[in-house]
Amino acid sequence: MSREFSLAEFGNASPELAEAGRRLLYQFGVGLAFLGTVRPDGGPRLHPICPLLSGEELLAFIHPSPKRDDLGRDGRYAMHSFPCPENEDAFYVSGHAVPVTDDARRRAAAAQFLSERGLTSAPEGFETERLYEFFVERCLWTVTSGHGDWDPRHNVWRAE
């Protein structure tokens, strides 16, 4: 099995891919992605989430839900950017997610979440969210010339 990288380590190893990921995950002003997890029967589960990219970490607050249960049981994940309106560019990462239990890190992530949305207080039920850090094992950045591009450029990165 490959080593997994934090967001900071990934950014140091592949700055161009990390910047592309930040741009595509935040293309709508806040982090938006699809999160794939592994159900108890081994099948896939896919749901939208709001990732947070700090300078050092790829994080997300996850509601009490089957996807959170999946992450708690089997931390494997795949995350994919939302579709772009003007082209078929895409960003994908996969690896393992782990719960963040440090209160200071949670407070910092919550402050970033609220700030990105222009909120002064947490939404109802926010205290039930569990914060996860997503470590990167693989990455794919696809660059296209627009919709219907038959020759997209794929940039692949794997943790060594």
C-alpha positions in Angstrom: 0.0 0.0 0.0 1.2 3.5 -0.8 1.9 6.2 1.7 -0.8 8.8 2.0 -0.1 12.5 2.1 -1.7 15.4 4.0 -2.8 18.3 1.8 0.4 20.2 2.7 2.6 17.3 1.7 0.6 16.7 -1.5 0.9 20.5 -2.3 4.7 20.3 -1.8 5.0 17.1 -3.9 2.8 18.4 -6.7 2.0 22.2 -6.5 0.3 22.4 -9.9 -2.1 19.6 -9.1 -2.8 20.9 -5.6 -3.6 24.4 -7.1 -5.9 22.8 -9.8 -7.7 20.9 -7.0 -8.2 24.1 -5.0 -9.5 25.9 -8.1 -11.9 23.1 -9.1 -13.2 22.3 -5.6 -13.8 26.0 -4.9 -15.0 27.0 -8.4 -18.4 28.1 -6.9 -17.0 30.1 -4.0 -17.2 27.4 -1.4 -15.8 23.9 -1.4 -18.2 21.5 -3.3 -17.4 17.9 -4.1 -18.9 14.4 -4.4 -17.7 12.0 -1.7 -17.6 8.3 -2.5 -17.5 5.9 0.5 -17.7 2.1 1.0 -21.0 0.7 2.3 -21.0 -2.2 4.8 -21.7 -4.6 1.9 -18.7 -3.3 0.0 -20.7 -1.3 -2.6 -20.2 2.3 -3.3 -22.1 5.3 -1.8 -21.9 8.8 -3.3 -23.1 12.1 -1.8 -22.3 15.8 -2.2 -20.2 17.4 0.6 -18.5 20.8 1.3 -14.8 20.2 1.7 -12.6 22.7 3.4 -9.1 23.3 2.0 -6.9 25.0 4.6 -3.2 25.6 3.8 -2.4 22.3 5.5 -5.4 20.0 5.5 -8.3 18.7 3.3 -11.2 18.6 5.7 -15.0 18.2 5.8 -17.7 18.3 8.4 -19.9 15.2 7.9 -23.5 15.1 9.2 -24.7 12.0 11.1 -25.5 9.8 8.1 -24.7 6.5 6.3 -21.6 8.2 4.6 -20.3 9.2 8.1 -20.9 5.6 9.3 -19.0 4.4 6.3 -16.0 6.7 7.0 -16.0 5.5 10.7 -16.0 1.9 9.7 -13.8 2.0 6.6 -12.1 5.3 6.0 -11.5 4.7 2.3 -12.9 7.5 0.2 -12.9 9.1 -3.3 -13.6 12.8 -3.8 -14.5 14.4 -7.1 -15.1 18.0 -8.0 -18.5 19.3 -9.2 -18.9 19.6 -13.0 -17.7 22.8 -14.5 -20.3 24.8 -16.5 -17.8 25.8 -19.3 -15.8 22.6 -19.8 -15.2 19.0 -18.6 -12.2 19.7 -16.4 -12.3 17.6 -13.2 -10.3 16.9 -10.1 -10.3 13.6 -8.2 -8.5 12.4 -5.0 -8.7 9.2 -3.1 -7.2 7.8 0.1 -8.2 7.4 3.7 -10.2 9.8 6.0 -9.7 10.0 9.7 -11.8 11.8 12.4 -10.2 14.9 13.8 -10.6 14.9 17.6 -8.5 18.0 18.5 -10.8 20.8 19.7 -8.5 23.6 18.4 -8.4 22.1 14.9 -12.2 21.8 15.0 -12.7 25.4 16.1 -10.4 26.6 13.3 -12.2 24.5 10.7 -15.6 25.7 12.0 -14.4 29.3 11.8 -13.2 28.8 8.2 -16.5 27.1 7.3 -18.6 30.0 8.7 -16.4 32.6 7.2 -16.5 31.1 3.7 -20.3 31.3 3.9 -20.5 34.8 5.4 -22.2 33.3 8.6 -21.8 34.8 12.0 -23.1 31.7 13.8 -23.2 28.0 13.2 -26.3 26.5 11.5 -28.7 24.5 13.6 -27.3 21.0 14.2 -23.7 21.9 13.3 -22.5 20.6 16.7 -23.5 17.1 15.5 -21.1 17.2 12.5 -17.9 15.2 12.8 -14.8 16.7 11.3 -12.7 14.4 9.1 -9.3 14.9 7.5 -8.8 13.4 4.1 -5.3 12.1 3.3 -4.3 11.8 -0.4 -3.0 8.6 -2.0 -4.0 9.2 -5.6 -5.0 12.2 -7.7 -6.3 12.8 -11.2 -6.6 16.2 -12.8 -8.4 16.2 -16.2 -8.0 19.3 -18.4 -10.3 19.7 -21.4 -10.8 22.3 -24.2 -14.5 22.4 -23.5 -17.6 20.1 -23.5 -17.2 17.2 -25.9 -13.4 17.3 -25.9 -12.3 13.9 -27.4 -8.7 14.3 -26.3 -8.6 15.4 -22.7 -5.3 15.7 -20.9 -5.0 13.5 -17.7 -2.5 14.3 -15.0 -2.1 11.4 -12.6 -0.3 11.5 -9.2 0.3 8.7 -6.7 1.9 8.9 -3.3 5.2 7.1 -3.2 
